[in-house]
Amino acid sequence: MSGLDKMKARILEEAQGTAQEIIDKAKADADAAVQAARESAEAEAAKLMERAKRNAADYGVRVDSSMDMQRKQAILAAKQEVISGVLKAAYDAVMNLDDEKYFEMLEKLLEKNVLPEAGEIRFSAKDLGRMPAGFPDKIKNIAASKGGSLTVSEKPEKMDGGFLLVYGGIEENCTISAVFASKREELSDQVNRLLFG
């Protein structure tokens, strides 16, 4: 089991434990509220007994409904927290890839986004500093294979990782944070299905 799988499993266990605690508390609160309503109804005088029973029953239904809604909201919030945690862990894992794997990933990202035009590719200072010696040639070859050309800008951009493609005055944002943001909903759905079925 990889470190990411272990982390996912631990996050899932914690989320399930938290969700169970929330469910147990909501059930206890609902039980206490229903019991209080029953005791109140039994204390009423005989002429009000029937009306008190109806009121208690109505109140119980409302409390149950409210507790059920709170339970569902708590479970949803816990799930969203877990999903966000998994996505953050995935983002961190990408940002902490070793140089070889990181630049292989950038190569694939470039192949998907390069245009058949002349342009410029910009990197962060960190990525410029750790860029493998042959990577600029790979960039040129990928651009040429798509019918375009790219020059590597020596001026660093302020960004997390990834790159910007600049064609004329138009920038194509291929930073790691932009890729995660554009895929957030899709990734969230996949994580939700994997963790929660």
Helices and strands as residue ranges (DSSP letters): H 3-42, G 46-48, H 49-95, H 99-113, E 118-122, H 125-130, H 135-145, E 149-152, E 162-167, E 170-175, H 176-182, H 184-196
